[in-house]
Amino acid sequence: MILSDKTIMKMLEERTLIVTPLEAEQIQPASIDIRIGNTYSIVEDSPSGIIGLSREIPYKTITTDKYILLPGQFVLATTMEYLELPDDLTAFVEGRSSLGRMGLFIQNAGWVDPGFKGEITLELFNANRYAIELHAGRRVGQLVFAGLDDHALHPYKGKYQGQRGATGSRVYMDKDSD
């Protein structure tokens, strides 16, 4: 079941759900608005021009309040908000339609596991033929929360637990890596 604003506010007050920093106007009827932070990461150029799944990928990280996303450019960004989910709650990350209509695709895995703690890394892609100016603090999406039917047996304790800033892929840490 998707949580209502009433339930979200109750959980925030009880601190069973943590979203910080948070302003009252970010709480919507069935979600919390998320804002873009000031950290961006882009894949560093490599001599081979190939990204491998079994080795660490080098990223260049930039901290700025304004970022110009060029046409066809892909960049990782972070949310301003740090969150902690209990082990019986999950969240979906949804981009804002108003930004999608500009050609800004906002994605992440689309899913935040029960027990996750950290900032959310967003994957941004500019599908427009014009550059898009991004500003820290601007609403870029929303978190939609859904309750599990029971507490998760194995809440999230993965390789992105506690992440801060635009965190690059850690696929090389997977057990099935070569």
C-alpha positions as CSV (number, residue, x, y, z in Angstrom):
1,M,0.0,0.0,0.0
2,I,1.2,3.5,-0.9
3,L,1.6,5.7,2.2
4,S,-0.5,8.9,2.6
5,D,0.9,12.2,3.7
6,K,-0.7,11.6,7.1
7,T,1.2,8.3,7.6
8,I,4.4,9.9,6.2
9,M,4.2,12.8,8.7
10,K,3.5,10.4,11.5
11,M,6.5,8.2,10.7
12,L,8.7,11.3,10.3
13,E,7.5,12.6,13.7
14,E,8.2,9.2,15.3
15,R,11.5,9.0,13.5
16,T,10.7,5.5,12.1
17,L,11.3,7.2,8.7
18,I,14.1,9.8,8.4
19,V,14.3,12.3,5.6
20,T,16.7,15.2,6.2
21,P,16.8,18.1,5.5
22,L,13.1,18.3,4.9
23,E,10.7,21.3,4.6
24,A,7.0,20.9,5.3
25,E,6.0,21.9,1.7
26,Q,8.0,18.9,0.3
27,I,5.4,16.5,1.8
28,Q,2.8,15.8,-0.9
29,P,-0.5,13.8,-0.7
30,A,1.3,10.5,-1.3
31,S,5.0,11.3,-1.6
32,I,7.9,13.5,-0.6
33,D,9.5,15.8,-3.1
34,I,13.3,15.3,-3.5
35,R,15.7,18.1,-4.5
36,I,18.9,17.9,-6.4
37,G,22.1,18.3,-4.3
38,N,25.3,20.0,-5.3
39,T,27.5,16.9,-6.2
40,Y,27.9,15.5,-9.7
41,S,30.0,12.6,-11.0
42,I,31.0,11.8,-14.5
43,V,32.9,8.8,-15.8
44,E,36.6,9.8,-16.5
45,D,37.9,9.3,-20.0
46,S,39.9,6.1,-20.4
47,P,42.5,5.2,-23.1
48,S,40.5,2.2,-24.2
49,G,37.2,3.9,-24.3
50,I,35.6,0.9,-22.6
51,I,34.0,0.5,-19.2
52,G,34.4,-2.9,-17.7
53,L,32.1,-4.5,-15.2
54,S,34.8,-6.3,-13.2
55,R,37.0,-3.3,-12.4
56,E,36.5,0.0,-10.6
57,I,35.3,2.8,-12.8
58,P,37.0,6.1,-12.3
59,Y,34.7,9.2,-11.8
60,K,35.4,12.9,-11.7
61,T,33.3,14.4,-8.9
62,I,32.3,18.1,-9.1
63,T,30.7,20.1,-6.3
64,T,28.8,23.1,-7.6
65,D,25.4,24.8,-7.0
66,K,24.9,25.2,-10.8
67,Y,25.6,22.5,-13.4
68,I,25.1,22.7,-17.1
69,L,24.0,19.4,-18.5
70,L,24.9,19.3,-22.2
71,P,22.8,17.7,-24.9
72,G,23.3,13.9,-24.9
73,Q,25.3,14.1,-21.6
74,F,24.9,11.5,-18.8
75,V,25.9,12.5,-15.2
76,L,25.3,11.2,-11.8
77,A,23.8,13.6,-9.2
78,T,22.8,13.3,-5.6
79,T,19.7,14.3,-3.7
80,M,19.9,16.9,-1.0
81,E,18.0,14.5,1.2
82,Y,19.5,11.8,3.3
83,L,17.0,9.0,4.2
84,E,16.8,6.0,6.4
85,L,14.1,3.5,5.7
86,P,12.8,1.0,8.3
87,D,12.9,-2.7,7.3
88,D,9.2,-2.8,6.5
89,L,9.1,0.1,4.0
90,T,10.3,0.7,0.5
91,A,10.4,3.7,-1.7
92,F,10.1,4.4,-5.5
93,V,12.0,7.3,-7.0
94,E,10.0,9.1,-9.7
95,G,11.2,12.0,-11.8
96,R,9.1,15.1,-12.3
97,S,7.0,15.2,-15.4
98,S,7.7,18.9,-15.9
99,L,11.4,18.1,-16.3
100,G,10.9,15.1,-18.4
101,R,9.0,17.3,-20.8
102,M,12.2,19.3,-21.2
103,G,14.1,16.2,-22.2
104,L,15.7,15.7,-18.7
105,F,15.5,12.0,-17.8
106,I,15.9,11.4,-14.1
107,Q,16.4,7.8,-13.1
108,N,17.9,5.7,-10.5
109,A,17.4,2.0,-9.9
110,G,13.8,3.2,-9.4
111,W,13.7,1.4,-6.1
112,V,15.0,2.0,-2.6
113,D,15.3,-1.1,-0.5
114,P,13.9,-1.5,3.0
115,G,16.7,-0.7,5.5
116,F,18.6,1.6,3.1
117,K,20.4,4.6,4.6
118,G,22.0,7.4,2.6
119,E,21.5,10.0,-0.1
120,I,20.0,8.8,-3.4
121,T,22.2,8.8,-6.5
122,L,20.3,10.0,-9.5
123,E,21.2,9.2,-13.1
124,L,20.5,12.2,-15.3
125,F,20.4,12.2,-19.1
126,N,19.8,15.2,-21.3
127,A,17.8,14.0,-24.4
128,N,17.2,17.6,-25.5
129,R,19.3,19.4,-28.2
130,Y,19.8,22.3,-25.7
131,A,21.8,22.4,-22.6
132,I,19.8,22.3,-19.3
133,E,20.9,24.3,-16.3
134,L,20.5,22.5,-13.0
135,H,20.5,24.3,-9.6
136,A,21.1,22.7,-6.2
137,G,17.9,22.7,-4.1
138,R,15.5,22.5,-7.1
139,R,12.8,19.8,-6.9
140,V,13.6,17.0,-9.4
141,G,11.5,14.1,-8.3
142,Q,9.6,12.4,-5.5
143,L,9.8,9.5,-3.2
144,V,6.7,7.3,-3.1
145,F,6.6,5.0,-0.1
146,A,5.0,1.6,0.1
147,G,4.7,-0.6,3.2
148,L,5.7,-4.3,3.0
149,D,3.4,-7.0,4.2
150,D,6.0,-7.8,6.9
151,H,9.5,-6.8,8.0
152,A,12.2,-7.8,5.5
153,L,14.2,-10.8,6.7
154,H,17.3,-9.3,5.1
155,P,17.1,-5.5,5.1
156,Y,19.5,-3.7,2.8
157,K,23.1,-3.8,3.8
158,G,24.7,-3.6,0.4
159,K,27.6,-1.8,-1.2
160,Y,25.7,1.6,-1.3
161,Q,24.6,1.7,2.3
162,G,25.4,5.1,3.8
163,Q,26.4,6.7,0.5
164,R,26.8,10.4,0.4
165,G,27.2,12.4,-2.8
166,A,26.9,11.2,-6.4
167,T,28.2,7.7,-6.0
168,G,29.5,5.9,-9.0
169,S,28.8,2.3,-9.9
170,R,30.2,-0.4,-7.7
171,V,29.3,-3.2,-10.0
172,Y,32.9,-4.5,-9.8
173,M,32.1,-5.5,-6.2
174,D,29.4,-8.0,-7.2
175,K,29.9,-11.6,-6.3
176,D,29.5,-12.6,-10.0
177,S,32.3,-10.3,-11.2
178,D,35.1,-11.8,-13.2
